[in-house]
């Protein structure tokens, strides 16, 4: 009777193991898949980390520029522009940190749901294994396997009994291994969640710090705007002088460009190749200075402090550090070097039918007629009485001035 019960139990357990094999393999694959970080989330976090690194680099650059403006006078438009830029950069950094925190929250929630499912599966596996052990003890009490095997009436029956005992032993070993695998994956998943929580807390601490710095900058910005508004008369006088000098600069540049084009046409000089080469670099030109930010954009825009006053910029102003080196952005020939009160020294370079101009320099290292290559040093940026180092960069196309920012490489501001 015990022999028949054991044979039946062996057959039942073998069938049960086969029927559950797909389920157990599925659990194993599921656990193995989710122990690794979500590839999409990992990719997004990598992008955010790069974005944060770029912003932090710009913040450090701009902090030096901001500190330079404070050395001479705290109440200047240059300092306000530097403050505005820092506020914008730190706001972007906080946004990037928030995005990374949100991704981590999603990962933690997803991983926690996986841990819960794996814990339920592990419990089921252990219960199933316990039932197998209990059934084995119950059916084999006082029973000798050798007696069971050699009590077979035929050789075929002997073989089948040996096969049953072997399969049952393998089923128990397989169940143990599956429990160990799921247990290990569960442990790894829990460790991953703990690591994610630590990263999240570090990000939240960074966010708190950045918010405090941002609030300090915004407080100084409001104070500075109030002070500058009280100096409206002085600022208007400076703006009038600036407009006059820029008008003179524009007129002289445009006159030289027209003369250069007429001379090229008269000499039947073909500028197609160089013009085409320049046009292909749209959005890829290097910046004329290594560090800095756009302090005044191209085109018509509101004055930083004067109400109902518009500024029409033919190029972009780039605020940078003291003694910053200015470099050529594309191969060309120096068409002119001119000095204008309020605009410092200007270098005009021809690139076929296109021209680039670099103004507000205090010294130059090139000569008229000289051929230049990208990265060649033209001179150094002029620092004004407010201790603000700022250059003006323009690009002239076939029909006049164009927006330089659309031609330069993208840069975190």
C-alpha positions as CSV (number, residue, x, y, z in Angstrom):
1,X,0.0,0.0,0.0
2,X,2.8,2.4,0.9
3,X,4.6,1.5,-2.4
4,X,1.5,2.5,-4.4
5,X,1.1,5.7,-2.4
6,X,4.7,6.7,-3.1
7,X,4.4,5.9,-6.8
8,X,1.2,7.9,-7.1
9,X,2.8,10.8,-5.1
10,X,5.9,10.7,-7.3
11,X,3.8,10.8,-10.4
12,X,1.7,13.7,-9.0
13,X,4.8,15.7,-8.0
14,X,6.5,15.2,-11.3
15,X,3.4,16.4,-13.1
16,X,3.0,19.3,-10.8
17,X,6.6,20.3,-11.4
18,X,6.1,20.2,-15.1
19,X,2.9,22.2,-15.0
20,X,4.6,24.9,-12.8
21,X,7.8,25.0,-14.9
22,X,6.5,27.7,-17.2
23,X,5.3,29.8,-14.2
24,X,8.6,29.5,-12.4
25,X,10.7,30.3,-15.5
26,X,8.4,33.4,-16.0
27,X,9.1,34.5,-12.4
28,X,12.8,34.0,-12.9
29,X,12.8,36.0,-16.2
30,X,10.7,38.8,-14.7
31,X,13.0,39.1,-11.7
32,X,16.1,39.1,-13.8
33,X,14.7,41.7,-16.2
34,X,13.7,44.1,-13.5
35,X,16.8,43.9,-11.3
36,X,18.6,45.8,-14.1
37,X,17.6,49.5,-14.1
38,X,14.9,50.6,-16.6
39,X,16.9,51.5,-19.8
40,X,14.7,54.3,-20.8
41,X,14.7,55.9,-17.3
42,X,18.5,55.4,-17.2
43,X,18.9,57.2,-20.5
44,X,16.7,60.1,-19.4
45,X,18.6,60.4,-16.2
46,X,21.9,60.4,-18.1
47,X,20.6,63.2,-20.3
48,X,19.6,65.2,-17.2
49,X,23.0,64.6,-15.5
50,X,24.7,66.0,-18.6
51,X,22.3,69.0,-18.7
52,X,23.0,69.6,-15.0
53,X,26.7,69.4,-15.5
54,X,26.5,72.0,-18.3
55,X,24.4,74.3,-16.2
56,X,26.7,74.0,-13.2
57,X,29.6,74.8,-15.5
58,X,27.9,77.9,-16.7
59,X,26.9,79.0,-13.2
60,X,30.6,78.8,-12.1
61,X,31.7,80.8,-15.2
62,X,29.0,83.4,-14.5
63,X,29.8,83.6,-10.8
64,X,33.3,84.9,-11.7
65,X,31.7,87.5,-14.1
66,X,29.2,88.5,-11.3
67,X,31.9,88.9,-8.7
68,X,33.9,91.1,-11.2
69,X,31.0,93.5,-11.6
70,X,30.9,94.0,-7.8
71,X,34.5,95.0,-7.6
72,X,33.9,98.5,-8.9
73,X,30.2,99.3,-8.4
74,X,27.2,97.1,-7.3
75,X,24.6,99.3,-9.0
76,X,25.2,98.8,-12.8
77,X,23.3,97.4,-15.7
78,X,26.1,94.9,-16.3
79,X,25.7,93.5,-12.8
80,X,21.9,93.3,-13.3
81,X,22.4,91.4,-16.5
82,X,24.8,89.0,-14.7
83,X,22.3,88.5,-11.9
84,X,19.5,87.8,-14.4
85,X,21.6,85.2,-16.1
86,X,22.5,83.5,-12.8
87,X,18.8,83.5,-11.8
88,X,17.9,81.9,-15.1
89,X,20.7,79.3,-14.9
90,X,19.8,78.3,-11.3
91,X,16.1,78.1,-12.2
92,X,17.1,75.7,-15.0
93,X,19.2,73.7,-12.6
94,X,16.3,73.4,-10.2
95,X,14.0,72.3,-13.0
96,X,16.5,69.6,-14.1
97,X,16.8,68.4,-10.5
98,X,13.0,68.2,-10.2
99,X,12.8,66.1,-13.4
100,X,15.4,63.7,-12.0
101,X,13.6,63.4,-8.7
102,X,10.4,62.6,-10.7
103,X,12.1,59.9,-12.6
104,X,13.5,58.4,-9.4
105,X,10.0,58.5,-7.8
106,X,8.7,56.5,-10.8
107,X,11.6,54.0,-10.6
108,X,11.1,53.5,-6.9
109,X,7.4,53.0,-7.2
110,X,7.9,50.5,-10.1
111,X,10.6,48.6,-8.3
112,X,8.6,48.5,-5.1
113,X,5.7,46.9,-7.0
114,X,8.1,44.3,-8.4
115,X,9.5,43.6,-4.9
116,X,5.9,43.1,-3.6
117,X,5.2,40.6,-6.4
118,X,8.5,38.8,-5.9
119,X,7.8,38.5,-2.2
120,X,4.4,36.9,-2.9
121,X,6.0,34.5,-5.4
122,X,8.7,33.6,-3.0
123,X,6.2,32.8,-0.3
124,X,4.3,30.6,-2.8
125,X,7.4,28.7,-3.8
126,X,8.4,28.1,-0.1
127,X,4.9,26.9,0.7
128,X,5.0,24.5,-2.3
129,X,8.4,23.2,-1.3
130,X,7.2,22.7,2.3
131,X,4.2,20.7,0.9
132,X,6.6,18.5,-1.1
133,X,8.8,17.8,2.0
134,X,5.7,17.0,4.1
135,X,4.3,14.7,1.5
136,X,7.6,12.9,1.2
137,X,7.9,12.4,4.9
138,X,4.3,11.2,5.1
139,X,4.5,8.7,2.3
140,X,8.0,7.4,2.9
141,X,7.7,6.8,6.7
142,X,9.2,3.5,7.5
143,X,9.8,2.8,3.8
144,X,13.1,1.8,2.2
145,X,13.7,3.0,-1.3
146,X,15.9,0.0,-2.2
147,X,13.2,-2.4,-1.1
148,X,10.7,-0.4,-3.2
149,X,13.0,-0.6,-6.3
150,X,13.9,-4.3,-6.0
151,X,10.4,-5.4,-5.2
152,X,9.5,-4.7,-8.9
153,X,8.0,-7.7,-10.6
154,X,9.5,-6.8,-14.1
155,X,12.6,-5.1,-15.3
156,X,10.5,-2.3,-16.9
157,X,8.8,-1.7,-13.6
158,X,12.2,-1.6,-11.9
159,X,13.3,1.0,-14.4
160,X,10.2,3.2,-14.0
161,X,10.5,3.1,-10.2
162,X,14.1,4.3,-10.4
163,X,13.1,7.0,-12.8
164,X,10.3,8.2,-10.5
165,X,12.6,8.5,-7.5
166,X,15.2,10.3,-9.6
167,X,12.6,12.8,-11.0
168,X,11.3,13.5,-7.6
169,X,14.7,14.2,-6.2
170,X,15.5,16.5,-9.1
171,X,12.2,18.3,-8.6
172,X,13.0,19.1,-5.0
173,X,16.5,20.3,-6.0
174,X,15.1,22.5,-8.7
175,X,12.6,24.0,-6.3
176,X,15.4,24.8,-3.9
177,X,17.4,26.5,-6.7
178,X,14.4,28.5,-7.8
179,X,13.8,29.7,-4.3
180,X,17.5,30.8,-4.0
181,X,17.3,32.6,-7.3
182,X,14.2,34.6,-6.5
183,X,15.5,35.3,-3.0
184,X,18.7,36.7,-4.4
185,X,16.9,38.8,-7.0
186,X,14.6,40.1,-4.3
187,X,17.6,41.1,-2.2
188,X,19.2,42.9,-5.2
189,X,15.9,44.7,-5.9
190,X,15.6,45.9,-2.3
191,X,19.2,47.2,-2.4
192,X,18.5,49.0,-5.7
193,X,15.5,50.7,-4.1
194,X,17.6,51.8,-1.1
195,X,20.2,53.2,-3.5
196,X,17.6,55.1,-5.4
197,X,16.2,56.5,-2.2
198,X,19.6,57.7,-1.2
199,X,20.1,59.4,-4.6
200,X,16.7,61.0,-4.3
201,X,17.5,62.4,-0.9
202,X,20.8,63.8,-2.2
203,X,18.9,65.5,-5.1
204,X,16.3,66.9,-2.7
205,X,19.2,68.4,-0.6
206,X,20.7,69.9,-3.7
207,X,17.3,71.3,-4.7
208,X,16.9,72.9,-1.3
209,X,20.4,74.5,-1.5
210,X,19.7,75.8,-5.0
211,X,16.4,77.3,-3.9
212,X,18.1,79.1,-1.1
213,X,20.7,80.5,-3.5
214,X,18.0,81.4,-6.0
215,X,16.0,83.3,-3.4
216,X,19.2,85.3,-2.4
217,X,19.8,86.2,-6.0
218,X,16.2,87.3,-6.6
219,X,16.4,89.4,-3.4
220,X,19.5,91.2,-4.7
221,X,17.9,91.5,-8.2
222,X,14.9,93.4,-6.7
223,X,17.2,95.6,-4.7
224,X,19.3,96.4,-7.7
225,X,16.4,97.1,-10.0
226,X,15.0,99.5,-7.3
227,X,18.3,101.3,-7.1
228,X,18.8,101.5,-10.9
229,X,15.2,102.9,-11.3
230,X,16.3,105.7,-9.0
231,X,19.2,106.5,-11.4
232,X,17.0,106.8,-14.5
233,X,18.5,110.1,-15.6
234,X,22.0,108.7,-15.6
235,X,21.0,105.5,-17.4
236,X,19.1,107.5,-20.1
237,X,22.2,109.6,-20.7
238,X,24.4,106.5,-21.0
239,X,21.8,104.9,-23.3
240,X,21.8,108.0,-25.6
241,X,25.6,107.8,-25.8
242,X,25.5,104.1,-26.5
243,X,22.9,104.5,-29.3
244,X,24.9,107.2,-30.9
245,X,28.2,105.2,-30.8
246,X,26.3,102.1,-32.1
247,X,24.8,104.1,-35.0
248,X,28.3,105.3,-36.0
249,X,29.6,101.7,-35.7
250,X,26.7,100.4,-37.9
251,X,27.2,103.1,-40.6
252,X,30.9,102.5,-40.8
253,X,30.6,98.7,-41.0
254,X,27.9,98.9,-43.6
255,X,29.9,101.4,-45.7
256,X,33.0,99.1,-45.6
257,X,30.9,96.1,-46.5
258,X,29.4,97.9,-49.5
259,X,32.8,99.0,-50.7
260,X,34.3,95.5,-50.3
261,X,31.5,94.0,-52.4
262,X,31.8,96.6,-55.1
263,X,35.5,96.1,-55.3
264,X,35.1,92.3,-55.5
265,X,32.5,92.7,-58.3
266,X,34.8,95.1,-60.2
267,X,37.7,92.7,-59.9
268,X,35.4,89.8,-60.9
269,X,36.4,87.9,-57.8
270,X,34.4,84.7,-57.3
271,X,33.4,84.4,-53.7
272,X,30.9,81.5,-54.2
273,X,33.0,78.8,-52.5
274,X,33.8,80.7,-49.3
275,X,30.2,82.0,-49.1
276,X,28.8,78.5,-49.5
277,X,31.2,77.1,-46.9
278,X,30.1,79.8,-44.4
279,X,26.4,79.1,-45.0
280,X,27.0,75.4,-44.2
281,X,28.3,76.3,-40.8
282,X,24.9,77.8,-39.7
283,X,24.3,76.7,-36.1
284,X,27.9,75.3,-35.9
285,X,30.2,78.3,-35.6
286,X,32.3,78.5,-32.4
287,X,31.8,81.3,-29.9
288,X,34.1,84.2,-30.2
289,X,34.9,84.0,-26.4
290,X,35.4,80.8,-24.4
291,X,33.3,81.9,-21.4
292,X,30.4,84.2,-21.0
293,X,26.7,84.7,-21.7
294,X,24.5,86.7,-24.0
295,X,23.8,89.9,-22.1
296,X,21.8,91.6,-24.9
297,X,20.0,89.6,-27.6
298,X,19.6,90.4,-31.2
299,X,16.8,92.6,-32.4
300,X,14.2,94.7,-30.7
301,X,13.7,94.1,-27.0
302,X,12.8,95.9,-23.8
303,X,15.4,97.8,-21.7
304,X,16.3,96.0,-18.4
305,X,15.1,98.9,-16.2
306,X,13.8,101.8,-18.3
307,X,10.0,101.5,-18.8
308,X,8.6,101.8,-22.4
309,X,12.2,101.9,-23.8
310,X,13.2,99.5,-26.6
311,X,16.7,98.5,-27.6
312,X,17.4,97.5,-31.2
313,X,20.5,95.4,-31.3
314,X,22.2,94.6,-34.7
315,X,24.1,91.8,-33.1
316,X,24.5,90.2,-29.6
317,X,26.4,91.4,-26.6
318,X,28.4,88.8,-24.7
319,X,29.4,89.5,-21.1
320,X,32.6,87.7,-20.2
321,X,35.6,87.9,-17.8
322,X,38.3,90.5,-17.5
323,X,40.9,90.3,-20.3
324,X,39.0,87.6,-22.1
325,X,40.5,86.6,-25.5
326,X,38.4,87.1,-28.6
327,X,38.8,84.6,-31.5
328,X,37.8,84.3,-35.1
329,X,34.9,82.1,-35.8
330,X,35.5,81.2,-39.5
331,X,38.3,81.5,-42.1
332,X,38.4,85.0,-43.7
333,X,40.3,88.2,-44.3
334,X,40.5,91.2,-42.1
335,X,38.6,94.0,-43.9
336,X,39.0,96.8,-41.4
337,X,40.1,97.7,-37.9
338,X,38.4,100.8,-36.5
339,X,38.1,102.6,-33.1
340,X,34.9,104.3,-32.1
341,X,34.2,106.1,-28.8
342,X,32.0,103.9,-26.6
343,X,32.6,100.8,-28.8
344,X,36.3,100.3,-28.3
345,X,38.1,98.7,-31.2
346,X,36.2,96.8,-33.9
347,X,37.7,94.1,-36.2
348,X,35.7,93.4,-39.3
349,X,36.4,90.1,-41.2
350,X,35.1,89.1,-44.6
351,X,34.0,85.5,-45.4
352,X,32.9,85.7,-49.0
353,X,29.6,87.5,-49.1
354,X,29.4,87.2,-45.3
355,X,31.1,89.4,-42.7
356,X,31.6,89.1,-38.9
357,X,32.5,92.0,-36.6
358,X,34.0,91.9,-33.1
359,X,33.6,95.2,-31.1
360,X,34.4,96.5,-27.7
361,X,38.0,95.3,-27.8
362,X,40.8,97.1,-26.0
363,X,43.7,95.7,-28.0
364,X,44.0,93.7,-31.2
365,X,46.7,91.4,-32.5
366,X,45.8,91.3,-36.3
367,X,46.2,93.8,-39.1
368,X,44.1,94.9,-42.0
369,X,44.3,92.5,-45.0
370,X,45.5,89.6,-42.8
371,X,44.1,86.1,-43.5
372,X,42.8,84.5,-40.4
373,X,41.6,81.0,-39.4
374,X,39.0,79.8,-36.8
375,X,40.4,80.2,-33.3
376,X,43.0,82.9,-34.3
377,X,43.2,85.5,-31.5
378,X,42.0,88.9,-32.6
379,X,42.5,90.7,-29.2
380,X,41.1,91.2,-25.7
381,X,37.7,92.4,-24.4
382,X,37.5,95.9,-23.1
383,X,36.4,96.4,-19.5
384,X,34.3,99.5,-18.9
385,X,34.1,101.9,-15.9
386,X,31.6,99.7,-14.2
387,X,34.1,96.8,-14.4
388,X,31.9,95.0,-16.9
389,X,33.7,93.1,-19.7
390,X,31.4,92.9,-22.6
391,X,32.0,92.4,-26.4
392,X,29.6,92.9,-29.3
393,X,29.4,90.3,-32.0
394,X,27.7,90.8,-35.4
395,X,27.1,88.7,-38.5
396,X,26.2,90.4,-41.8
397,X,24.6,88.3,-44.5
398,X,23.8,89.2,-48.1
399,X,20.9,91.4,-47.1
400,X,22.2,92.9,-43.9
401,X,22.7,92.0,-40.2
402,X,21.4,88.6,-39.0
403,X,20.9,87.0,-35.6
404,X,24.3,85.6,-34.6
405,X,22.8,83.1,-32.1
406,X,21.2,81.1,-34.9
407,X,24.7,80.7,-36.4
408,X,26.6,79.9,-33.2
409,X,26.8,76.5,-31.6
410,X,24.1,75.9,-29.0
411,X,25.3,76.9,-25.5
412,X,23.7,76.5,-22.1
413,X,22.8,80.0,-20.8
